[in-house]
Amino acid sequence: MDRGEFARKLGFRDADALDDASESLDDGYGSASYITSLPDGRWAVWEDAEPSNVSYYDTREEAEDRARADFYEDGFEYEE
């Protein structure tokens, strides 16, 4: 799936709109997860390396908590 298709899957018109709604949560090891405010009001967390693996949340807080937990499970330290 290319970036445009992925953006449309999340409800955006194109990859630029997806990028505008997303923030990088860099793990400090060259991989990044993103937190994205979706058009339908939910939040998504997804990995740059595997964008098709998306988790959806009702609030930003839930999404950030999950992203932090994933970093810790992988042995990374979360950098704010």
N, C-alpha and C positions, 0 to 999 in steps of 0.2 A: 504494500500500500504506500503510495507516495504521500508527501506532506499535504498536498491539496485534498486528497481523498480523506486523509485523517482529519483534517480541519472540518470538512463537511460532515464526517461521522459525528463530530462533537457539536455540530450545529452552527458552524461558522461558514461564511461565504467563500473564504479562501485562506491560505496559509498566513497571509499578512494579518488578517483579523485574529487568527489564532495566536499569533505572536504578540499582538497588542494586548490580548487578554491574559497572557501567561507570564509568570515569573519563574526564573530559574532558582532552584534550590541546589546549588553546587555542593557536592560531597567532598570536594578538595582532592579527589583522586582521578579527575578527568572524565567522570561520568556525571550526568546531571538528571535530576528529576524536575518536573515542572508542576506548578500549581496553577490551575486555570479557572477563571470565573466563566462559567458556561452561560450561554444566552437564556437558558431555561431557569437560571437562578441557582443551580447546583454548582458544586466545585468538583474538579477532576485533578487527580495526580497521575502523572505518566512519566515514563523514563525515555530519555533521548535515544538510548540504545535499543529500546523495545517499545515504540510508541503504541503498538496495538494492545499492550497490557495497560489498560486504564482502570483506575478505581474511581468510583463516584461517591460524593459525600454531600450531605445537606448543608453543611456549614464550612466556612474556611478553617475554623478551629479544628474540626474533625479531619479535614484534609491535611493540615499541617502536622497534626499529631501522628497521622499514619505515615507521612513522609519521614518524620523524625524516627519513628519506630523502625521503619525499613532500613534507614541508615544504621541505626544501632544494631539491628539484627545482622547486618552485613559487616559489622565491625568498624564502621565509619563513625567519625565524630561529626555531629551536626554543627554547622557554622551559620550563625545568624547574621 
